[in-house]
Amino acid sequence: MSTVLVVDDSSTLREMIAGLLLKAGLTVLEAKDGSEAQAMIQASPPDLVVLDIVMPNMNGYELCRWIKNNATTQSIPVIICSSKGEEFDRYWGMKQGADAYITKPFRPDDMISTVRQLLR
């Protein structure tokens, strides 16, 4: 069973995404910001990370860059899930190493299919 780390400063969004992923048969961990996520990833790397961009302490771009520039974590797929929906935001997220970019609000099916595709 694959483990997905959901990183978002909104507890409502974390719960919503976690619920979707749990229903899809995945194990879910949650972090409220990039710093907490970084510590969790160092302790026990997940199979995939879904993260928001705008968060306190360490934003999603910084966390994504850290994951992708670290030899032990660079193969972990990263999905940025953000309300920042401009083309530049998407471009910048992919430039940081994200494997996918989903704009909030999103369709639950899109999230699940993207997660499944990246876990293959």
Backbone as CSV, one residue per row, in Angstrom:
resi,resn,N_x,N_y,N_z,CA_x,CA_y,CA_z,C_x,C_y,C_z
1,MET,0.848,-1.194,0.000,0.000,0.000,0.000,0.887,1.249,0.000
2,SER,0.573,2.188,-0.863,1.371,3.414,-0.992,0.991,4.452,0.059
3,THR,1.981,5.226,0.474,1.780,6.285,1.457,1.914,7.644,0.791
4,VAL,0.915,8.504,1.020,0.903,9.850,0.460,0.937,10.852,1.614
5,LEU,1.843,11.830,1.513,1.917,12.915,2.491,1.188,14.119,1.914
6,VAL,0.165,14.603,2.634,-0.598,15.778,2.215,-0.134,16.962,3.063
7,VAL,0.347,18.009,2.386,0.901,19.175,3.083,0.085,20.413,2.711
8,ASP,-0.648,20.938,3.688,-1.475,22.134,3.449,-1.736,22.787,4.793
9,ASP,-1.687,24.118,4.849,-1.929,24.800,6.117,-3.412,24.872,6.456
10,SER,-4.277,24.514,5.514,-5.718,24.471,5.777,-6.109,23.066,6.229
11,SER,-6.557,22.945,7.487,-6.945,21.624,7.991,-8.132,21.060,7.201
12,THR,-9.019,21.932,6.732,-10.173,21.498,5.947,-9.721,20.842,4.640
13,LEU,-8.815,21.499,3.941,-8.316,20.931,2.684,-7.515,19.665,2.917
14,ARG,-6.696,19.635,3.977,-5.942,18.415,4.304,-6.909,17.252,4.518
15,GLU,-7.950,17.496,5.301,-8.933,16.433,5.587,-9.653,15.988,4.321
16,MET,-10.012,16.939,3.465,-10.729,16.607,2.236,-9.856,15.739,1.318
17,ILE,-8.613,16.166,1.089,-7.709,15.408,0.219,-7.384,14.053,0.851
18,ALA,-7.133,14.048,2.156,-6.826,12.796,2.860,-7.994,11.819,2.737
19,GLY,-9.214,12.316,2.894,-10.399,11.464,2.774,-10.504,10.821,1.400
20,LEU,-10.249,11.610,0.376,-10.269,11.095,-1.009,-9.246,9.985,-1.202
21,LEU,-8.041,10.233,-0.713,-6.955,9.276,-0.897,-7.178,8.010,-0.068
22,LEU,-7.727,8.173,1.136,-8.044,7.006,1.965,-9.080,6.123,1.282
23,LYS,-10.115,6.755,0.695,-11.142,6.007,-0.036,-10.549,5.248,-1.210
24,ALA,-9.471,5.797,-1.782,-8.803,5.164,-2.922,-7.846,4.059,-2.464
25,GLY,-7.811,3.805,-1.148,-7.014,2.703,-0.635,-5.569,3.039,-0.317
26,LEU,-5.276,4.325,-0.136,-3.906,4.742,0.152,-3.740,5.051,1.641
27,THR,-2.525,4.966,2.122,-2.198,5.385,3.475,-1.873,6.872,3.392
28,VAL,-2.397,7.668,4.325,-2.216,9.124,4.249,-1.594,9.673,5.528
29,LEU,-0.592,10.524,5.334,0.008,11.285,6.421,-0.281,12.749,6.147
30,GLU,-0.319,13.575,7.200,-0.634,14.990,7.014,0.388,15.879,7.720
31,ALA,0.709,17.005,7.071,1.583,18.017,7.665,0.959,19.381,7.414
32,LYS,1.127,20.301,8.379,0.478,21.615,8.276,1.337,22.671,7.584
33,ASP,2.623,22.370,7.375,3.487,23.303,6.648,4.713,22.574,6.115
34,GLY,5.525,23.291,5.349,6.686,22.676,4.730,7.726,22.170,5.708
35,SER,7.917,22.884,6.811,8.911,22.469,7.816,8.527,21.145,8.455
36,GLU,7.262,21.025,8.833,6.773,19.778,9.428,6.893,18.639,8.410
37,ALA,6.533,18.922,7.164,6.623,17.914,6.107,8.065,17.466,5.902
38,GLN,8.992,18.422,5.911,10.406,18.106,5.707,10.895,17.121,6.775
39,ALA,10.522,17.370,8.020,10.916,16.479,9.119,10.309,15.089,8.930
40,MET,9.047,15.035,8.510,8.372,13.745,8.296,9.022,12.972,7.140
41,ILE,9.381,13.680,6.079,10.003,13.048,4.911,11.377,12.502,5.285
42,GLN,12.132,13.249,6.091,13.450,12.787,6.529,13.325,11.541,7.403
43,ALA,12.312,11.503,8.257,12.128,10.373,9.171,11.672,9.119,8.433
44,SER,10.748,9.291,7.486,10.188,8.152,6.758,9.603,8.638,5.441
45,PRO,10.372,8.561,4.352,9.916,9.107,3.070,8.629,8.453,2.558
46,PRO,7.637,9.274,2.181,6.388,8.740,1.621,6.609,8.341,0.154
47,ASP,5.600,7.743,-0.460,5.686,7.355,-1.868,5.341,8.514,-2.791
48,LEU,4.611,9.509,-2.252,4.190,10.662,-3.041,3.846,11.799,-2.096
49,VAL,4.021,13.055,-2.548,3.687,14.228,-1.735,2.718,15.109,-2.522
50,VAL,1.613,15.506,-1.857,0.682,16.496,-2.418,0.853,17.736,-1.562
51,LEU,1.229,18.868,-2.190,1.463,20.048,-1.365,0.878,21.320,-1.941
52,ASP,0.544,22.210,-1.015,0.045,23.548,-1.334,1.272,24.445,-1.535
53,ILE,1.081,25.604,-2.140,2.194,26.537,-2.319,2.273,27.515,-1.156
54,VAL,1.150,28.166,-0.837,1.151,29.232,0.165,0.973,28.636,1.556
55,MET,2.102,28.546,2.292,2.099,28.004,3.655,3.124,28.757,4.485
56,PRO,2.940,28.795,5.809,3.932,29.447,6.675,5.201,28.594,6.799
57,ASN,6.250,29.195,7.307,7.545,28.549,7.597,8.338,28.143,6.355
58,MET,7.792,27.277,5.529,8.444,26.873,4.285,7.341,26.677,3.259
59,ASN,7.372,27.454,2.167,6.286,27.328,1.196,6.461,26.084,0.307
60,GLY,5.448,25.805,-0.490,5.446,24.608,-1.320,6.560,24.576,-2.353
61,TYR,6.895,25.727,-2.921,7.996,25.774,-3.891,9.306,25.354,-3.224
62,GLU,9.547,25.885,-2.014,10.780,25.556,-1.283,10.833,24.077,-0.927
63,LEU,9.704,23.536,-0.470,9.655,22.123,-0.101,9.876,21.243,-1.335
64,CYS,9.245,21.586,-2.431,9.397,20.826,-3.673,10.867,20.836,-4.107
65,ARG,11.474,22.001,-4.084,12.885,22.135,-4.465,13.775,21.284,-3.558
66,TRP,13.479,21.311,-2.238,14.256,20.519,-1.284,14.127,19.026,-1.586
67,ILE,12.884,18.558,-1.849,12.658,17.139,-2.158,13.440,16.739,-3.406
68,LYS,13.338,17.543,-4.451,13.937,17.198,-5.739,15.452,17.381,-5.792
69,ASN,16.025,18.170,-4.864,17.476,18.367,-4.847,18.194,17.489,-3.828
70,ASN,17.448,16.610,-3.167,17.992,15.740,-2.137,18.100,14.327,-2.735
71,ALA,19.305,13.756,-2.741,19.547,12.454,-3.391,18.627,11.345,-2.872
72,THR,18.276,11.378,-1.586,17.463,10.294,-1.033,15.961,10.470,-1.293
73,THR,15.538,11.682,-1.691,14.103,11.928,-1.883,13.733,12.358,-3.296
74,GLN,14.722,12.568,-4.171,14.431,13.160,-5.480,13.505,12.326,-6.357
75,SER,13.390,11.028,-6.078,12.506,10.191,-6.898,11.055,10.208,-6.397
76,ILE,10.780,10.877,-5.284,9.404,10.962,-4.765,8.605,11.899,-5.664
77,PRO,7.496,11.418,-6.250,6.663,12.306,-7.067,6.013,13.392,-6.203
78,VAL,5.935,14.606,-6.758,5.335,15.738,-6.059,4.196,16.308,-6.898
79,ILE,3.023,16.444,-6.273,1.888,17.113,-6.905,1.667,18.422,-6.160
80,ILE,1.735,19.528,-6.887,1.376,20.807,-6.282,-0.127,20.986,-6.486
81,CYS,-0.823,21.262,-5.390,-2.268,21.486,-5.433,-2.507,22.860,-4.833
82,SER,-2.772,23.850,-5.701,-2.818,25.234,-5.234,-3.950,26.023,-5.864
83,SER,-4.377,27.059,-5.165,-5.379,27.975,-5.726,-4.710,28.968,-6.676
84,LYS,-3.376,28.974,-6.709,-2.636,29.842,-7.631,-2.710,29.196,-9.013
85,GLY,-3.643,29.689,-9.843,-3.934,29.034,-11.103,-3.429,29.709,-12.359
86,GLU,-2.615,30.745,-12.201,-2.085,31.425,-13.382,-1.058,30.529,-14.083
87,GLU,-0.888,30.748,-15.375,0.072,29.967,-16.153,1.480,30.059,-15.557
88,PHE,1.852,31.262,-15.066,3.178,31.430,-14.471,3.337,30.557,-13.228
89,ASP,2.281,30.465,-12.408,2.348,29.647,-11.189,2.624,28.189,-11.558
90,ARG,1.901,27.709,-12.559,2.065,26.329,-13.032,3.495,26.131,-13.565
91,TYR,3.946,27.074,-14.376,5.298,27.017,-14.947,6.341,26.973,-13.825
92,TRP,6.200,27.867,-12.847,7.166,27.956,-11.758,7.157,26.687,-10.908
93,GLY,5.975,26.136,-10.675,5.872,24.887,-9.907,6.588,23.744,-10.608
94,MET,6.405,23.634,-11.915,7.051,22.567,-12.672,8.570,22.803,-12.710
95,LYS,8.961,24.065,-12.758,10.391,24.408,-12.775,11.065,24.012,-11.451
96,GLN,10.303,23.991,-10.349,10.853,23.579,-9.044,10.992,22.062,-8.954
97,GLY,10.419,21.352,-9.942,10.548,19.897,-9.960,9.248,19.144,-9.764
98,ALA,8.123,19.856,-9.629,6.837,19.174,-9.437,6.545,18.250,-10.620
99,ASP,5.927,17.120,-10.318,5.575,16.151,-11.358,4.189,16.431,-11.936
100,ALA,3.364,17.157,-11.166,2.025,17.531,-11.634,1.588,18.779,-10.884
101,TYR,0.639,19.514,-11.486,0.129,20.748,-10.881,-1.394,20.713,-11.027
102,ILE,-2.080,20.700,-9.901,-3.548,20.682,-9.895,-4.033,21.979,-9.264
103,THR,-4.968,22.647,-9.930,-5.492,23.912,-9.427,-6.739,23.682,-8.580
104,LYS,-6.796,24.349,-7.406,-7.995,24.316,-6.553,-8.976,25.341,-7.105
105,PRO,-10.271,25.094,-7.051,-10.879,23.818,-6.683,-10.633,22.784,-7.780
106,PHE,-10.487,21.527,-7.371,-10.214,20.466,-8.326,-11.316,19.425,-8.309
107,ARG,-11.385,18.633,-9.373,-12.338,17.522,-9.415,-11.696,16.334,-8.701
108,PRO,-12.400,15.703,-7.767,-11.824,14.564,-7.043,-11.233,13.498,-7.973
109,ASP,-11.900,13.225,-9.084,-11.395,12.228,-10.027,-10.038,12.618,-10.591
110,ASP,-9.832,13.926,-10.817,-8.548,14.395,-11.338,-7.425,14.126,-10.332
111,MET,-7.700,14.393,-9.064,-6.695,14.165,-8.015,-6.333,12.673,-7.956
112,ILE,-7.360,11.816,-7.891,-7.117,10.374,-7.775,-6.375,9.834,-8.994
113,SER,-6.786,10.234,-10.189,-6.127,9.707,-11.387,-4.678,10.184,-11.476
114,THR,-4.419,11.423,-11.077,-3.046,11.946,-11.089,-2.175,11.197,-10.083
115,VAL,-2.703,10.986,-8.889,-1.969,10.252,-7.854,-1.661,8.832,-8.336
116,ARG,-2.669,8.141,-8.857,-2.474,6.767,-9.333,-1.431,6.700,-10.450
117,GLN,-1.525,7.650,-11.369,-0.589,7.688,-12.498,0.859,7.846,-11.996
118,LEU,1.073,8.731,-11.030,2.420,8.980,-10.541,2.942,7.857,-9.639
119,LEU,2.052,7.076,-9.066,2.475,5.970,-8.201,2.812,4.700,-8.993
120,ARG,2.494,4.688,-10.276,2.786,3.497,-11.092,4.263,3.251,-11.207
